[in-house]
Amino acid sequence: MRSAKAPGQAPVSSYCIKPKDTVPKYVTVITNRGTKAFGFLVMFYDPYLPNGVELGLGVLRAKTLEELLRQTDTLSVHTPLTLETRGMLRLKELSMLPKGAVVVNTARGPIVDIDAVASLLKSGHLAGVGLDVVPVEPPVEPVPELIRAYRAREPWTVGRLVITPHSAFYTPQAWDDIRSKGAETMAAALAGKPQNVIAPESY
C-alpha cells in the first residue's frame, strides 16, 4: 500500500463516525481505532461532530472531505445512507485518493459510486477494493461492471477485489447483540420512549 506521506511517516487510515443524533445527518468517511495498532495514523471528517471529539478519540480530524481524501491510503466508509451521503463518493472524490489507495465500504452501497470504483481499480489508481455492500442487494441483472468482472475473475480484479454479501458484521457476538438490541428497541417503543429512530425523510 503506497503512502502519500513523507518517508517514514505512517500511512493514513480514514473512516467515518456516526453522531448520536436521533436522525443521522452527516457526512464522513472515523475508524474503529484498531487500525492504530497496525501503525496507521487515523483521520476522519465529520462536519456535525463537536470540536474536540478527535482529542477524546486520539485521532486526527480533517476540515473537509477533500482534505481527508487527498492524504488517505486506506479509506473505510462507515456512515448511514441519507440524502446527504447518497452518492457522496463519486469519481471526482475517489480520484482525489493517492495512487495505490485502498477503498473499503461496509456502510451502504449507494454511498460509493461502484462504476467509479471499477474504473479506478481497472486503471490501477486504486490498489484494492473491499465491498460488503453494493447498490442493489442482492444484485440483479444487468449487474454493475465491477460485479460482472469479479464473478468472471477478470485479471484486474484477482487479488485486488473482495465482495462479500453484506455479512461483515456476522459473529456470534453480533448475532446476540442484534437480538438484544432489537428487544430493547421494541420495549422502548411500547413504553412510549422510542429510540434509534430514523425519520423516513432522512434517506
Secondary structure, DSSP 4 states (H G I P E B T S, - for coil): ---SS-TTPPPEEEE------SS---------GGGGGGT-EEEE--TTSPTTHHHHHT-EE-SSHHHHHHT-SEEEE-----TTTTT-B-HHHHTTSPTTEEEEE-S-GGGB-HHHHHHHHHHTSEEEEEES--SSSS--SSPPHHHHHHHTT-TTTTTTEEE-SS-TT-SHHHHHHHHHHHHHHHHHHHTT---S---GGG-
